[in-house]
Amino acid sequence: MSDERTPVVHKNVAVLRVSDADALREMALLVSIDDFIIGRISDTELVVDPARVKALVELLESRGLAPLVRRVGE
C-alpha cells in the first residue's frame, strides 16, 4: 500500500490563518470566533464559514484587529 495521498480540492472555502498559535489564542480572548469556525486545519489555520466571512471581518475590525482578506480564484 502506498503512503501517497490523493489531493483534495475544495471550493468556496475560507481560511483564517494566524502567525502562531499564541496569536490565535489572543484573538479568541478578544473576539468570540467559535460561531464562525467550522473546522481546524492546524494550530494556526481554521476553516471559517464562507457565508460569515464578512461578519467575522467586521467583528475583528471592531476590536481593533486588521485582518487581511485575500480572495483567490474569483
Jmol script that loads the backbone (N, CA, C; Angstrom):
load data "model"
ATOM      1  N   MET A   1       0.841  -1.184   0.000  1.00  0.00           N
ATOM      2  CA  MET A   1       0.000   0.000   0.000  1.00  0.00           C
ATOM      3  C   MET A   1       0.884   1.245   0.000  1.00  0.00           C
ATOM      4  N   SER A   2       0.548   2.201  -0.786  1.00  0.00           N
ATOM      5  CA  SER A   2       1.331   3.432  -0.930  1.00  0.00           C
ATOM      6  C   SER A   2       0.955   4.447   0.135  1.00  0.00           C
ATOM      7  N   ASP A   3       1.935   5.261   0.551  1.00  0.00           N
ATOM      8  CA  ASP A   3       1.696   6.328   1.517  1.00  0.00           C
ATOM      9  C   ASP A   3       1.230   7.611   0.831  1.00  0.00           C
ATOM     10  N   GLU A   4       1.193   7.605  -0.490  1.00  0.00           N
ATOM     11  CA  GLU A   4       0.782   8.799  -1.224  1.00  0.00           C
ATOM     12  C   GLU A   4      -0.700   9.053  -1.023  1.00  0.00           C
ATOM     13  N   ARG A   5      -1.038  10.323  -0.874  1.00  0.00           N
ATOM     14  CA  ARG A   5      -2.436  10.707  -0.715  1.00  0.00           C
ATOM     15  C   ARG A   5      -2.900  11.457  -1.946  1.00  0.00           C
ATOM     16  N   THR A   6      -4.146  11.251  -2.287  1.00  0.00           N
ATOM     17  CA  THR A   6      -4.739  11.972  -3.399  1.00  0.00           C
ATOM     18  C   THR A   6      -5.116  13.359  -2.922  1.00  0.00           C
ATOM     19  N   PRO A   7      -4.666  14.393  -3.613  1.00  0.00           N
ATOM     20  CA  PRO A   7      -5.026  15.757  -3.209  1.00  0.00           C
ATOM     21  C   PRO A   7      -6.534  15.959  -3.284  1.00  0.00           C
ATOM     22  N   VAL A   8      -7.046  16.732  -2.350  1.00  0.00           N
ATOM     23  CA  VAL A   8      -8.466  17.054  -2.320  1.00  0.00           C
ATOM     24  C   VAL A   8      -8.604  18.543  -2.609  1.00  0.00           C
ATOM     25  N   VAL A   9      -9.501  18.883  -3.519  1.00  0.00           N
ATOM     26  CA  VAL A   9      -9.730  20.281  -3.868  1.00  0.00           C
ATOM     27  C   VAL A   9     -11.103  20.676  -3.357  1.00  0.00           C
ATOM     28  N   HIS A  10     -11.131  21.780  -2.613  1.00  0.00           N
ATOM     29  CA  HIS A  10     -12.395  22.304  -2.101  1.00  0.00           C
ATOM     30  C   HIS A  10     -12.668  23.645  -2.758  1.00  0.00           C
ATOM     31  N   LYS A  11     -13.932  23.951  -2.959  1.00  0.00           N
ATOM     32  CA  LYS A  11     -14.333  25.250  -3.495  1.00  0.00           C
ATOM     33  C   LYS A  11     -15.092  26.001  -2.421  1.00  0.00           C
ATOM     34  N   ASN A  12     -15.046  27.338  -2.507  1.00  0.00           N
ATOM     35  CA  ASN A  12     -15.772  28.194  -1.578  1.00  0.00           C
ATOM     36  C   ASN A  12     -15.370  27.918  -0.131  1.00  0.00           C
ATOM     37  N   VAL A  13     -14.075  27.962   0.126  1.00  0.00           N
ATOM     38  CA  VAL A  13     -13.543  27.726   1.462  1.00  0.00           C
ATOM     39  C   VAL A  13     -12.886  29.006   1.956  1.00  0.00           C
ATOM     40  N   ALA A  14     -13.114  29.328   3.216  1.00  0.00           N
ATOM     41  CA  ALA A  14     -12.465  30.479   3.844  1.00  0.00           C
ATOM     42  C   ALA A  14     -11.571  29.966   4.966  1.00  0.00           C
ATOM     43  N   VAL A  15     -10.346  30.449   4.990  1.00  0.00           N
ATOM     44  CA  VAL A  15      -9.380  30.011   5.997  1.00  0.00           C
ATOM     45  C   VAL A  15      -8.912  31.216   6.793  1.00  0.00           C
ATOM     46  N   LEU A  16      -8.946  31.076   8.100  1.00  0.00           N
ATOM     47  CA  LEU A  16      -8.382  32.081   8.994  1.00  0.00           C
ATOM     48  C   LEU A  16      -7.001  31.587   9.381  1.00  0.00           C
ATOM     49  N   ARG A  17      -5.970  32.338   8.993  1.00  0.00           N
ATOM     50  CA  ARG A  17      -4.584  31.935   9.257  1.00  0.00           C
ATOM     51  C   ARG A  17      -3.927  33.008  10.117  1.00  0.00           C
ATOM     52  N   VAL A  18      -3.240  32.580  11.152  1.00  0.00           N
ATOM     53  CA  VAL A  18      -2.505  33.494  12.025  1.00  0.00           C
ATOM     54  C   VAL A  18      -1.040  33.082  12.045  1.00  0.00           C
ATOM     55  N   SER A  19      -0.191  33.983  12.549  1.00  0.00           N
ATOM     56  CA  SER A  19       1.256  33.737  12.521  1.00  0.00           C
ATOM     57  C   SER A  19       1.679  32.605  13.448  1.00  0.00           C
ATOM     58  N   ASP A  20       1.015  32.472  14.585  1.00  0.00           N
ATOM     59  CA  ASP A  20       1.345  31.383  15.503  1.00  0.00           C
ATOM     60  C   ASP A  20       0.144  31.090  16.395  1.00  0.00           C
ATOM     61  N   ALA A  21       0.197  29.961  17.093  1.00  0.00           N
ATOM     62  CA  ALA A  21      -0.935  29.526  17.911  1.00  0.00           C
ATOM     63  C   ALA A  21      -1.249  30.524  19.015  1.00  0.00           C
ATOM     64  N   ASP A  22      -0.240  31.201  19.546  1.00  0.00           N
ATOM     65  CA  ASP A  22      -0.478  32.204  20.591  1.00  0.00           C
ATOM     66  C   ASP A  22      -1.331  33.352  20.064  1.00  0.00           C
ATOM     67  N   ALA A  23      -1.108  33.744  18.823  1.00  0.00           N
ATOM     68  CA  ALA A  23      -1.899  34.826  18.218  1.00  0.00           C
ATOM     69  C   ALA A  23      -3.366  34.415  18.116  1.00  0.00           C
ATOM     70  N   LEU A  24      -3.612  33.165  17.799  1.00  0.00           N
ATOM     71  CA  LEU A  24      -4.991  32.685  17.710  1.00  0.00           C
ATOM     72  C   LEU A  24      -5.651  32.685  19.089  1.00  0.00           C
ATOM     73  N   ARG A  25      -4.923  32.273  20.108  1.00  0.00           N
ATOM     74  CA  ARG A  25      -5.469  32.285  21.466  1.00  0.00           C
ATOM     75  C   ARG A  25      -5.774  33.708  21.919  1.00  0.00           C
ATOM     76  N   GLU A  26      -4.882  34.638  21.605  1.00  0.00           N
ATOM     77  CA  GLU A  26      -5.109  36.042  21.959  1.00  0.00           C
ATOM     78  C   GLU A  26      -6.333  36.593  21.235  1.00  0.00           C
ATOM     79  N   MET A  27      -6.498  36.235  19.962  1.00  0.00           N
ATOM     80  CA  MET A  27      -7.650  36.687  19.200  1.00  0.00           C
ATOM     81  C   MET A  27      -8.935  36.148  19.829  1.00  0.00           C
ATOM     82  N   ALA A  28      -8.906  34.895  20.235  1.00  0.00           N
ATOM     83  CA  ALA A  28     -10.093  34.277  20.831  1.00  0.00           C
ATOM     84  C   ALA A  28     -10.473  34.940  22.149  1.00  0.00           C
ATOM     85  N   LEU A  29      -9.510  35.538  22.841  1.00  0.00           N
ATOM     86  CA  LEU A  29      -9.811  36.273  24.072  1.00  0.00           C
ATOM     87  C   LEU A  29     -10.516  37.593  23.771  1.00  0.00           C
ATOM     88  N   LEU A  30     -10.206  38.178  22.624  1.00  0.00           N
ATOM     89  CA  LEU A  30     -10.806  39.457  22.232  1.00  0.00           C
ATOM     90  C   LEU A  30     -12.146  39.291  21.522  1.00  0.00           C
ATOM     91  N   VAL A  31     -12.274  38.224  20.770  1.00  0.00           N
ATOM     92  CA  VAL A  31     -13.437  38.027  19.897  1.00  0.00           C
ATOM     93  C   VAL A  31     -13.921  36.585  20.037  1.00  0.00           C
ATOM     94  N   SER A  32     -15.218  36.413  20.156  1.00  0.00           N
ATOM     95  CA  SER A  32     -15.785  35.067  20.184  1.00  0.00           C
ATOM     96  C   SER A  32     -15.883  34.559  18.741  1.00  0.00           C
ATOM     97  N   ILE A  33     -14.902  33.767  18.335  1.00  0.00           N
ATOM     98  CA  ILE A  33     -14.852  33.313  16.945  1.00  0.00           C
ATOM     99  C   ILE A  33     -15.466  31.929  16.742  1.00  0.00           C
ATOM    100  N   ASP A  34     -15.816  31.253  17.825  1.00  0.00           N
ATOM    101  CA  ASP A  34     -16.328  29.878  17.706  1.00  0.00           C
ATOM    102  C   ASP A  34     -17.532  29.758  16.788  1.00  0.00           C
ATOM    103  N   ASP A  35     -18.398  30.759  16.766  1.00  0.00           N
ATOM    104  CA  ASP A  35     -19.587  30.699  15.923  1.00  0.00           C
ATOM    105  C   ASP A  35     -19.263  30.777  14.433  1.00  0.00           C
ATOM    106  N   PHE A  36     -18.062  31.206  14.102  1.00  0.00           N
ATOM    107  CA  PHE A  36     -17.652  31.377  12.706  1.00  0.00           C
ATOM    108  C   PHE A  36     -16.849  30.187  12.185  1.00  0.00           C
ATOM    109  N   ILE A  37     -16.328  29.376  13.089  1.00  0.00           N
ATOM    110  CA  ILE A  37     -15.390  28.315  12.730  1.00  0.00           C
ATOM    111  C   ILE A  37     -16.133  27.006  12.476  1.00  0.00           C
ATOM    112  N   ILE A  38     -15.823  26.373  11.342  1.00  0.00           N
ATOM    113  CA  ILE A  38     -16.449  25.088  11.026  1.00  0.00           C
ATOM    114  C   ILE A  38     -15.436  23.945  10.988  1.00  0.00           C
ATOM    115  N   GLY A  39     -14.160  24.259  11.177  1.00  0.00           N
ATOM    116  CA  GLY A  39     -13.146  23.212  11.186  1.00  0.00           C
ATOM    117  C   GLY A  39     -11.773  23.756  11.526  1.00  0.00           C
ATOM    118  N   ARG A  40     -10.861  22.854  11.815  1.00  0.00           N
ATOM    119  CA  ARG A  40      -9.482  23.220  12.154  1.00  0.00           C
ATOM    120  C   ARG A  40      -8.541  22.462  11.241  1.00  0.00           C
ATOM    121  N   ILE A  41      -7.647  23.211  10.624  1.00  0.00           N
ATOM    122  CA  ILE A  41      -6.626  22.598   9.771  1.00  0.00           C
ATOM    123  C   ILE A  41      -5.373  22.330  10.593  1.00  0.00           C
ATOM    124  N   SER A  42      -4.994  23.316  11.402  1.00  0.00           N
ATOM    125  CA  SER A  42      -3.805  23.203  12.244  1.00  0.00           C
ATOM    126  C   SER A  42      -3.948  24.167  13.415  1.00  0.00           C
ATOM    127  N   ASP A  43      -2.899  24.309  14.206  1.00  0.00           N
ATOM    128  CA  ASP A  43      -2.920  25.250  15.338  1.00  0.00           C
ATOM    129  C   ASP A  43      -2.955  26.702  14.881  1.00  0.00           C
ATOM    130  N   THR A  44      -2.673  26.941  13.618  1.00  0.00           N
ATOM    131  CA  THR A  44      -2.645  28.320  13.116  1.00  0.00           C
ATOM    132  C   THR A  44      -3.619  28.566  11.968  1.00  0.00           C
ATOM    133  N   GLU A  45      -4.387  27.550  11.577  1.00  0.00           N
ATOM    134  CA  GLU A  45      -5.323  27.691  10.466  1.00  0.00           C
ATOM    135  C   GLU A  45      -6.673  27.074  10.818  1.00  0.00           C
ATOM    136  N   LEU A  46      -7.716  27.897  10.672  1.00  0.00           N
ATOM    137  CA  LEU A  46      -9.075  27.443  10.941  1.00  0.00           C
ATOM    138  C   LEU A  46      -9.929  27.630   9.694  1.00  0.00           C
ATOM    139  N   VAL A  47     -10.896  26.765   9.495  1.00  0.00           N
ATOM    140  CA  VAL A  47     -11.831  26.889   8.386  1.00  0.00           C
ATOM    141  C   VAL A  47     -13.012  27.713   8.883  1.00  0.00           C
ATOM    142  N   VAL A  48     -13.301  28.785   8.162  1.00  0.00           N
ATOM    143  CA  VAL A  48     -14.371  29.710   8.522  1.00  0.00           C
ATOM    144  C   VAL A  48     -15.563  29.476   7.606  1.00  0.00           C
ATOM    145  N   ASP A  49     -16.750  29.598   8.168  1.00  0.00           N
ATOM    146  CA  ASP A  49     -17.971  29.512   7.362  1.00  0.00           C
ATOM    147  C   ASP A  49     -17.900  30.594   6.287  1.00  0.00           C
ATOM    148  N   PRO A  50     -17.843  30.227   5.009  1.00  0.00           N
ATOM    149  CA  PRO A  50     -17.680  31.227   3.947  1.00  0.00           C
ATOM    150  C   PRO A  50     -18.804  32.261   3.906  1.00  0.00           C
ATOM    151  N   ALA A  51     -19.971  31.884   4.358  1.00  0.00           N
ATOM    152  CA  ALA A  51     -21.100  32.823   4.356  1.00  0.00           C
ATOM    153  C   ALA A  51     -20.984  33.863   5.463  1.00  0.00           C
ATOM    154  N   ARG A  52     -20.040  33.654   6.392  1.00  0.00           N
ATOM    155  CA  ARG A  52     -19.923  34.555   7.532  1.00  0.00           C
ATOM    156  C   ARG A  52     -18.595  35.305   7.582  1.00  0.00           C
ATOM    157  N   VAL A  53     -17.809  35.228   6.507  1.00  0.00           N
ATOM    158  CA  VAL A  53     -16.502  35.902   6.483  1.00  0.00           C
ATOM    159  C   VAL A  53     -16.652  37.405   6.706  1.00  0.00           C
ATOM    160  N   LYS A  54     -17.588  38.025   6.012  1.00  0.00           N
ATOM    161  CA  LYS A  54     -17.769  39.473   6.143  1.00  0.00           C
ATOM    162  C   LYS A  54     -18.092  39.854   7.589  1.00  0.00           C
ATOM    163  N   ALA A  55     -18.969  39.101   8.232  1.00  0.00           N
ATOM    164  CA  ALA A  55     -19.329  39.376   9.625  1.00  0.00           C
ATOM    165  C   ALA A  55     -18.126  39.194  10.549  1.00  0.00           C
ATOM    166  N   LEU A  56     -17.304  38.179  10.282  1.00  0.00           N
ATOM    167  CA  LEU A  56     -16.112  37.959  11.101  1.00  0.00           C
ATOM    168  C   LEU A  56     -15.119  39.109  10.926  1.00  0.00           C
ATOM    169  N   VAL A  57     -14.916  39.527   9.700  1.00  0.00           N
ATOM    170  CA  VAL A  57     -14.007  40.649   9.432  1.00  0.00           C
ATOM    171  C   VAL A  57     -14.483  41.897  10.161  1.00  0.00           C
ATOM    172  N   GLU A  58     -15.780  42.178  10.092  1.00  0.00           N
ATOM    173  CA  GLU A  58     -16.328  43.353  10.770  1.00  0.00           C
ATOM    174  C   GLU A  58     -16.142  43.255  12.282  1.00  0.00           C
ATOM    175  N   LEU A  59     -16.332  42.069  12.836  1.00  0.00           N
ATOM    176  CA  LEU A  59     -16.147  41.877  14.268  1.00  0.00           C
ATOM    177  C   LEU A  59     -14.682  42.076  14.666  1.00  0.00           C
ATOM    178  N   LEU A  60     -13.771  41.516  13.893  1.00  0.00           N
ATOM    179  CA  LEU A  60     -12.346  41.680  14.183  1.00  0.00           C
ATOM    180  C   LEU A  60     -11.943  43.150  14.104  1.00  0.00           C
ATOM    181  N   GLU A  61     -12.421  43.844  13.083  1.00  0.00           N
ATOM    182  CA  GLU A  61     -12.094  45.263  12.926  1.00  0.00           C
ATOM    183  C   GLU A  61     -12.669  46.092  14.076  1.00  0.00           C
ATOM    184  N   SER A  62     -13.842  45.725  14.562  1.00  0.00           N
ATOM    185  CA  SER A  62     -14.452  46.470  15.671  1.00  0.00           C
ATOM    186  C   SER A  62     -13.652  46.316  16.958  1.00  0.00           C
ATOM    187  N   ARG A  63     -12.821  45.278  17.031  1.00  0.00           N
ATOM    188  CA  ARG A  63     -11.966  45.043  18.204  1.00  0.00           C
ATOM    189  C   ARG A  63     -10.539  45.547  17.994  1.00  0.00           C
ATOM    190  N   GLY A  64     -10.353  46.296  16.899  1.00  0.00           N
ATOM    191  CA  GLY A  64      -9.043  46.879  16.641  1.00  0.00           C
ATOM    192  C   GLY A  64      -8.072  45.974  15.917  1.00  0.00           C
ATOM    193  N   LEU A  65      -8.540  44.857  15.422  1.00  0.00           N
ATOM    194  CA  LEU A  65      -7.687  43.948  14.658  1.00  0.00           C
ATOM    195  C   LEU A  65      -7.834  44.273  13.179  1.00  0.00           C
ATOM    196  N   ALA A  66      -6.798  43.995  12.414  1.00  0.00           N
ATOM    197  CA  ALA A  66      -6.797  44.348  10.994  1.00  0.00           C
ATOM    198  C   ALA A  66      -6.588  43.095  10.145  1.00  0.00           C
ATOM    199  N   PRO A  67      -7.648  42.334   9.892  1.00  0.00           N
ATOM    200  CA  PRO A  67      -7.491  41.124   9.085  1.00  0.00           C
ATOM    201  C   PRO A  67      -7.201  41.451   7.624  1.00  0.00           C
ATOM    202  N   LEU A  68      -6.372  40.641   7.030  1.00  0.00           N
ATOM    203  CA  LEU A  68      -6.085  40.760   5.609  1.00  0.00           C
ATOM    204  C   LEU A  68      -6.930  39.706   4.896  1.00  0.00           C
ATOM    205  N   VAL A  69      -7.810  40.139   4.039  1.00  0.00           N
ATOM    206  CA  VAL A  69      -8.682  39.212   3.314  1.00  0.00           C
ATOM    207  C   VAL A  69      -8.183  39.113   1.894  1.00  0.00           C
ATOM    208  N   ARG A  70      -7.936  37.888   1.478  1.00  0.00           N
ATOM    209  CA  ARG A  70      -7.467  37.659   0.113  1.00  0.00           C
ATOM    210  C   ARG A  70      -8.392  36.650  -0.538  1.00  0.00           C
ATOM    211  N   ARG A  71      -8.958  37.021  -1.667  1.00  0.00           N
ATOM    212  CA  ARG A  71      -9.841  36.129  -2.398  1.00  0.00           C
ATOM    213  C   ARG A  71      -9.056  35.533  -3.561  1.00  0.00           C
ATOM    214  N   VAL A  72      -9.181  34.247  -3.716  1.00  0.00           N
ATOM    215  CA  VAL A  72      -8.444  33.540  -4.751  1.00  0.00           C
ATOM    216  C   VAL A  72      -9.438  32.881  -5.701  1.00  0.00           C
ATOM    217  N   GLY A  73      -9.185  32.993  -6.981  1.00  0.00           N
ATOM    218  CA  GLY A  73      -9.977  32.292  -7.969  1.00  0.00           C
ATOM    219  C   GLY A  73     -11.285  32.971  -8.338  1.00  0.00           C
ATOM    220  N   GLU A  74     -11.418  34.235  -8.071  1.00  0.00           N
ATOM    221  CA  GLU A  74     -12.648  34.942  -8.465  1.00  0.00           C
ATOM    222  C   GLU A  74     -12.446  35.620  -9.792  1.00  0.00           C
TER     223      GLU A  74
END
end "model"
wireframe off; spacefill off
backbone 0.3
color backbone group
